[in-house]
């Protein structure tokens, strides 16, 4: 009597696994370099959006109080009623920022606020990746008075 043995070939062969690994390696080689350069772009976009948001909050502050916060009062005037300089006449209870916190720029540095500004009623800027004024490339400043 002949017995038939049934082989159960459920699984992957070494060749199939190697082919999948090679395909994944090729995809990673094409995608990762493109994504790596986007980090700086994302930080710049985030910083630009934060500057625009802070600008809107500063405009609301001015609508309520008739003036922008002074340089001395700084952006903190958007989250707490200023104790220095001329007190605001109608500071909004709860402040002017939803999270009640001054955000850092995309690189974790504080924004630079000057009132009166050289380029407008106020100047609001980020010093870029290096945290120093000026710079080129990733160290280039992001300024409220410039369109990107």
Number of C-alpha atoms within 10 A of each C-alpha: 3 4 5 6 6 6 6 6 7 6 7 9 9 8 9 11 11 12 11 11 12 12 12 12 12 11 11 12 11 11 11 10 10 11 9 10 10 11 11 17 13 12 18 23 15 15 25 22 14 20 21 15 13 21 16 14 19 21 16 18 22 16 13 15 16 13 15 23 26 18 17 14 21 16 24 15 23 26 20 18 17 19 10 11 11 10 13 20 10 13 21 16 9 13 19 21 17 11 10 13 14 17 17 13 25 21 17 14 16 15 23 16 20 19 18 14 13 10 12 12 11 19 18 21 21 31 21 28 21 15 18 13 14 13 14 9 9 13 17 18 22 23 21 21 14 10 7 9
